[in-house]
Amino acid sequence: MEFDYNSTRPKLILAEYGRNVQNMVDYICALPTKEERNSYAQVVIDMMGFLNPHLRDVADFKHKLWDHLHIISDFKIDVDSPYPVPDRDTIHPKPELLNYPQHRIRYKHYGHTIEKMIERARMIADPEKKQQMAQAIANFMKMAYVTWNKDSVEDDSIISDLTELSNGELQLGPNVSLTKLDFKTPPPGSRIKASNSQQNGGGKNKKVQNQNQNQKKKKKH
């Protein structure tokens, strides 16, 4: 005995019309004469409209059904359509290739955005604004460093990296102090332990309450 599963059947091209419509379209494609194919195709078009009444609100309702008929047949059906046959490439356009960024980042924990910020800061003509921008970039670099390394870092190290990335054009004095950052993460499993201890404590309290109630009942009796 052989079983027929959906996993072994051909893939439905337009699932909203179901397996029976696709089988009928395949049958029409195999008919020998165009007269028969035209006759059966019109019946299938009417059935497709009946199965999807919401399409009646769409402009060019019939046109859409005929387009779906050609799509279900994989553009193999040879009938006299009242509308132009849709182009396969228009229905199934190939996606355009994505251009992935190919940036060589000197310090990956700072990211490419820092390098772009430094380039913009190097073009600032006003010395005061340039210095303010340099300090803002250094603070951002410190935040990025702590985020990725989960460790403290000396301000001198950040200032040195800034000078190197800017080819010596952005420099901060030794007395400049960057923003203090405290990056603390709870140890793994601490939340689970806390929740379990609360649940266990609640359970013990309920047991104690039940024991006290049972003892009071015994004294009354």
Secondary structure as GFF3:
##gff-version 3
##sequence-region A 1 221
A	DSSP	three_ten_helix	6	8	.	.	.	ID=ss1
A	DSSP	three_ten_helix	15	17	.	.	.	ID=ss2
A	DSSP	alpha_helix	18	29	.	.	.	ID=ss3
A	DSSP	alpha_helix	34	51	.	.	.	ID=ss4
A	DSSP	three_ten_helix	53	57	.	.	.	ID=ss5
A	DSSP	alpha_helix	61	72	.	.	.	ID=ss6
A	DSSP	alpha_helix	88	91	.	.	.	ID=ss7
A	DSSP	alpha_helix	112	122	.	.	.	ID=ss8
A	DSSP	alpha_helix	127	149	.	.	.	ID=ss9
A	DSSP	alpha_helix	155	165	.	.	.	ID=ss10
A	DSSP	alpha_helix	190	220	.	.	.	ID=ss11
###
